[in-house]
Amino acid sequence: MISPLLVAGFAMGFFGSPHCLGMCGGLVTAFGLSMQQVSTTKKRALIATYHLGRLISYSFLGIVAGIIGTTVLAPIMVGNSLPRILLGAVLVFIGLSMLGLPFLTRLEKVGMGVWKKLSPLRQKVFPLTTFPRALTAGLLWGFLPCGLVYGALLMAAVGNDIVSGAMVMFAFGLGTVPMLVATQETVGWLHKQIGRFRLRQLNGIIMMLSGIAVIFVPIIMKQLHSGHGSHSAHGDHSSHQMITDTMPDHSNHAEHSNHAEHSNHTGHSEHTGHSEHQPADHQYDNPQMIIDHDAHADMNHNH
């Protein structure tokens, strides 16, 4: 889950850079004017330093969003599909915002109040001639109200993990760096190419489709898997019944064999008994034969 969120965060920052340039362009210009007295090498190091401070602020906000996700959202997202559905809804929401729908402008107005309260501290960092000042300026810059930042924070919150929340916001900040550190000529070229190919709108559409896929693809796959499972179970039952019907009934065959054997044994016994006892029974059927037999036996005895 973390890798797709990191990719989404980076893409959101990169393709949303024209918006960042509009929001932060004045601040970047002020930073540049305050560094006119330093060497080119040190100026580049100072620029890298305040961007590092900005990424640290984004990561801190990502940690806060992750804590909210794990404490507020986690209890209602255990054992159900709500995390996936909420993430898909956030991606769709961010995609619509990148297409131009003003969903996050109200949040920017709320954040502007916090930014104004930081004004006294912001004034103390100028001119940006030292690395501590540059780092402080970057840390404060991370709290500049921005709709894209708030959208990235929504992704960090639904990631339901503190570490992933910080990583998502760091990846988002990295995506905004190329536009904000480019020279004036390069900024113009990047802005023109992004507008020419409508890359921001394309990224918004990709995020919308990704959100829809996150929500509905697992549901569709589950339905297909359930239907396939039922069909397989029915097929297995039919195959088993077919095999049962075509196999010879060994129990009936055994019963028939036992019956035949018992019948043959009984018949043989009756036939044998008839052979052994039938002559004797037949001798004593006539009373005269009994008398003659006794007489014959008496004569043999006298003799």
C-alpha positions as CSV (number, residue, x, y, z in Angstrom):
1,M,0.0,0.0,0.0
2,I,2.9,2.4,0.8
3,S,4.5,2.3,-2.7
4,P,1.3,3.4,-4.6
5,L,0.8,6.2,-2.1
6,L,4.3,7.4,-2.6
7,V,3.9,7.4,-6.4
8,A,0.6,9.2,-6.1
9,G,2.1,11.8,-3.7
10,F,5.1,12.5,-5.9
11,A,2.9,12.7,-9.1
12,M,0.6,15.0,-7.3
13,G,3.4,17.3,-6.3
14,F,5.1,17.3,-9.7
15,F,2.1,17.8,-12.0
16,G,0.6,20.2,-9.5
17,S,3.7,22.3,-9.6
18,P,2.1,25.1,-11.7
19,H,-0.3,25.6,-8.8
20,C,2.6,25.6,-6.4
21,L,4.4,28.1,-8.5
22,G,1.4,30.4,-8.4
23,M,1.1,30.1,-4.6
24,C,4.8,30.1,-3.8
25,G,6.2,32.1,-6.6
26,G,6.2,35.4,-4.6
27,L,7.9,33.7,-1.7
28,V,10.6,32.2,-3.9
29,T,11.2,35.5,-5.5
30,A,11.6,37.2,-2.0
31,F,14.1,34.5,-1.0
32,G,16.1,35.0,-4.1
33,L,16.2,38.8,-3.6
34,S,17.5,38.4,-0.1
35,M,20.4,36.3,-1.3
36,Q,21.8,38.7,-3.9
37,Q,24.9,39.5,-1.8
38,V,26.1,35.9,-1.5
39,S,28.1,33.8,-3.9
40,T,26.5,31.6,-6.5
41,T,27.8,28.4,-4.7
42,K,26.5,29.5,-1.4
43,K,23.2,30.6,-2.9
44,R,22.6,27.1,-4.3
45,A,23.4,25.6,-0.9
46,L,21.0,28.0,0.8
47,I,18.3,27.1,-1.7
48,A,18.8,23.4,-1.0
49,T,18.7,24.2,2.7
50,Y,15.3,26.0,2.7
51,H,13.8,23.3,0.5
52,L,15.1,20.7,3.0
53,G,13.3,22.7,5.7
54,R,10.1,22.7,3.7
55,L,10.3,18.9,3.2
56,I,10.9,18.5,7.0
57,S,7.7,20.5,7.6
58,Y,5.8,18.4,5.1
59,S,7.0,15.2,6.8
60,F,6.0,16.6,10.2
61,L,2.6,17.4,8.9
62,G,2.5,13.8,7.5
63,I,3.3,12.5,11.0
64,V,0.4,14.5,12.4
65,A,-1.9,13.2,9.7
66,G,-0.7,9.6,10.3
67,I,-1.4,10.0,14.1
68,I,-4.9,11.2,13.2
69,G,-5.4,8.3,10.9
70,T,-4.2,5.7,13.5
71,T,-6.2,7.2,16.4
72,V,-9.4,8.5,14.9
73,L,-9.8,6.5,11.7
74,A,-8.3,3.2,12.7
75,P,-11.0,2.2,15.2
76,I,-13.7,2.5,12.6
77,M,-11.7,0.8,9.8
78,V,-10.8,-2.5,11.5
79,G,-12.2,-5.6,9.8
80,N,-13.9,-3.9,7.0
81,S,-13.3,-2.4,3.6
82,L,-13.5,1.2,4.8
83,P,-9.7,2.0,4.5
84,R,-9.7,1.0,0.8
85,I,-12.9,2.9,0.1
86,L,-11.8,6.0,1.9
87,L,-8.4,6.0,0.1
88,G,-10.2,5.6,-3.2
89,A,-12.5,8.5,-2.3
90,V,-9.6,10.7,-1.4
91,L,-7.9,9.9,-4.7
92,V,-11.1,10.8,-6.6
93,F,-11.4,14.0,-4.6
94,I,-7.8,15.0,-5.3
95,G,-8.2,14.2,-9.0
96,L,-11.3,16.4,-9.2
97,S,-9.4,19.2,-7.4
98,M,-6.6,18.9,-10.0
99,L,-9.1,19.2,-12.8
100,G,-10.0,22.6,-11.4
101,L,-12.9,22.1,-9.0
102,P,-12.5,24.4,-6.1
103,F,-12.9,21.9,-3.3
104,L,-9.8,22.9,-1.3
105,T,-10.1,26.7,-1.6
106,R,-11.9,27.0,1.7
107,L,-9.2,25.0,3.5
108,E,-6.7,27.5,2.0
109,K,-8.6,30.3,3.6
110,V,-8.5,28.6,6.9
111,G,-4.8,28.0,6.6
112,M,-4.2,31.6,5.7
113,G,-5.1,32.6,9.3
114,V,-2.3,30.4,10.6
115,W,0.1,31.8,8.0
116,K,-0.6,35.4,9.1
117,K,0.2,34.5,12.7
118,L,3.6,33.3,11.6
119,S,4.3,36.7,9.9
120,P,6.5,38.1,12.8
121,L,8.7,35.0,12.7
122,R,8.9,35.1,9.0
123,Q,10.2,38.6,8.9
124,K,13.1,37.6,11.2
125,V,14.6,35.2,8.7
126,F,15.4,37.8,6.1
127,P,17.9,38.2,4.6
128,L,18.7,34.5,3.9
129,T,22.4,34.8,4.3
130,T,23.0,32.0,6.8
131,F,22.0,28.3,6.8
132,P,20.1,28.5,10.1
133,R,17.9,31.3,8.6
134,A,17.4,29.4,5.3
135,L,16.4,26.3,7.3
136,T,14.0,28.3,9.4
137,A,12.5,29.9,6.3
138,G,11.9,26.5,4.8
139,L,10.3,25.1,8.0
140,L,7.9,28.1,8.0
141,W,7.3,27.7,4.2
142,G,5.9,24.2,4.8
143,F,2.9,25.8,6.6
144,L,1.9,28.0,3.7
145,P,-1.8,27.3,2.9
146,C,-2.0,25.2,-0.2
147,G,-4.9,23.1,-1.5
148,L,-2.5,20.5,-2.9
149,V,-0.7,20.1,0.4
150,Y,-4.1,19.5,2.1
151,G,-4.9,16.9,-0.5
152,A,-1.6,15.1,0.1
153,L,-2.4,15.3,3.9
154,L,-5.7,13.5,3.2
155,M,-3.7,10.7,1.5
156,A,-1.3,10.6,4.5
157,A,-4.2,10.3,6.9
158,V,-5.9,7.4,5.2
159,G,-2.6,5.6,4.8
160,N,-3.3,4.6,8.5
161,D,0.3,4.6,9.5
162,I,2.6,7.3,11.0
163,V,5.7,6.4,9.0
164,S,3.8,6.1,5.7
165,G,2.2,9.5,6.4
166,A,5.6,11.2,6.7
167,M,6.9,9.4,3.6
168,V,3.9,10.4,1.5
169,M,4.3,14.0,2.4
170,F,8.1,13.9,1.8
171,A,7.4,12.3,-1.7
172,F,4.9,15.1,-2.4
173,G,7.5,17.7,-1.5
174,L,10.1,16.1,-3.7
175,G,7.6,16.3,-6.6
176,T,7.3,20.1,-6.2
177,V,11.1,20.7,-6.1
178,P,12.0,20.7,-9.8
179,M,9.6,23.5,-10.6
180,L,10.5,25.6,-7.6
181,V,14.3,25.4,-8.0
182,A,14.4,25.9,-11.8
183,T,15.8,29.1,-13.3
184,Q,13.4,31.6,-14.8
185,E,13.8,30.2,-18.3
186,T,13.4,26.6,-17.2
187,V,10.3,27.5,-15.1
188,G,8.7,29.1,-18.2
189,W,9.5,26.0,-20.3
190,L,8.2,23.6,-17.6
191,H,5.1,25.7,-17.2
192,K,4.5,25.8,-20.9
193,Q,5.0,22.0,-21.4
194,I,2.7,21.1,-18.5
195,G,0.0,23.4,-19.9
196,R,0.6,22.3,-23.5
197,F,0.1,18.6,-22.8
198,R,-2.5,19.3,-20.0
199,L,-0.3,17.1,-17.7
200,R,-2.1,18.4,-14.6
201,Q,-5.5,17.5,-15.9
202,L,-4.1,14.1,-17.1
203,N,-2.7,13.4,-13.7
204,G,-6.1,14.4,-12.2
205,I,-7.8,11.9,-14.5
206,I,-5.3,9.2,-13.6
207,M,-5.9,9.8,-9.9
208,M,-9.7,9.6,-10.3
209,L,-9.4,6.4,-12.2
210,S,-7.0,5.0,-9.6
211,G,-9.4,5.9,-6.8
212,I,-12.3,4.3,-8.7
213,A,-10.2,1.2,-9.2
214,V,-9.2,1.0,-5.6
215,I,-12.8,1.1,-4.6
216,F,-14.5,-1.2,-7.1
217,V,-11.9,-3.6,-8.5
218,P,-11.6,-5.7,-5.3
219,I,-15.4,-5.8,-5.1
220,I,-15.7,-7.0,-8.7
221,M,-12.9,-9.6,-8.2
222,K,-14.6,-10.9,-5.1
223,Q,-17.9,-11.3,-7.0
224,L,-16.1,-13.1,-9.9
225,H,-14.3,-15.3,-7.5
226,S,-17.5,-16.2,-5.6
227,G,-19.2,-17.1,-8.8
228,H,-16.3,-19.2,-10.0
229,G,-16.2,-21.0,-6.7
230,S,-19.9,-21.8,-6.8
231,H,-19.6,-23.0,-10.4
232,S,-16.6,-25.2,-9.5
233,A,-18.5,-26.7,-6.6
234,H,-21.5,-27.5,-8.7
235,G,-19.2,-29.0,-11.4
236,D,-17.4,-31.1,-8.8
237,H,-20.7,-32.4,-7.4
238,S,-22.0,-33.3,-10.9
239,S,-18.7,-35.0,-11.8
240,H,-18.9,-37.0,-8.6
241,Q,-22.5,-38.0,-9.3
242,M,-21.5,-39.0,-12.8
243,I,-18.6,-41.2,-11.6
244,T,-20.9,-42.7,-8.9
245,D,-23.5,-43.6,-11.5
246,T,-21.1,-45.2,-13.9
247,M,-19.1,-47.2,-11.4
248,P,-20.3,-50.8,-10.8
249,D,-22.1,-51.2,-7.5
250,H,-19.6,-53.4,-5.6
251,S,-21.9,-53.7,-2.6
252,N,-24.7,-55.1,-4.6
253,H,-22.4,-57.4,-6.4
254,A,-20.9,-58.7,-3.1
255,E,-24.4,-59.1,-1.7
256,H,-25.4,-61.1,-4.8
257,S,-22.3,-63.2,-4.6
258,N,-22.8,-63.9,-0.9
259,H,-26.5,-64.8,-1.6
260,A,-25.5,-67.1,-4.4
261,E,-22.8,-68.7,-2.3
262,H,-25.2,-69.2,0.5
263,S,-27.8,-70.7,-1.8
264,N,-25.3,-73.1,-3.3
265,H,-24.1,-74.1,0.1
266,T,-27.6,-74.7,1.3
267,G,-28.5,-76.6,-1.8
268,H,-25.4,-78.7,-1.5
269,S,-26.1,-79.4,2.1
270,E,-29.7,-80.5,1.4
271,H,-28.5,-82.6,-1.5
272,T,-25.9,-84.3,0.6
273,G,-28.3,-84.9,3.4
274,H,-30.8,-86.4,0.9
275,S,-28.1,-88.8,-0.4
276,E,-27.1,-90.0,3.1
277,H,-30.4,-90.4,4.7
278,Q,-32.9,-91.0,2.0
279,P,-32.2,-94.8,1.6
280,A,-32.7,-95.4,5.3
281,D,-35.9,-93.5,5.3
282,H,-37.0,-95.3,2.2
283,Q,-36.4,-98.7,3.8
284,Y,-38.8,-98.1,6.7
285,D,-41.6,-96.7,4.7
286,N,-43.2,-100.3,4.4
287,P,-44.0,-102.3,7.6
288,Q,-43.5,-105.6,5.8
289,M,-40.0,-104.6,4.9
290,I,-39.3,-104.0,8.6
291,I,-40.5,-107.5,9.5
292,D,-38.4,-109.1,6.8
293,H,-35.4,-107.1,7.8
294,D,-35.6,-108.3,11.4
295,A,-36.2,-111.9,10.3
296,H,-33.1,-111.8,8.1
297,A,-31.0,-110.4,10.8
298,D,-32.3,-113.2,13.3
299,M,-31.4,-115.9,10.8
300,N,-27.9,-114.6,10.3
301,H,-27.5,-114.6,14.0
302,N,-28.6,-118.2,14.5
303,H,-26.4,-119.3,11.7
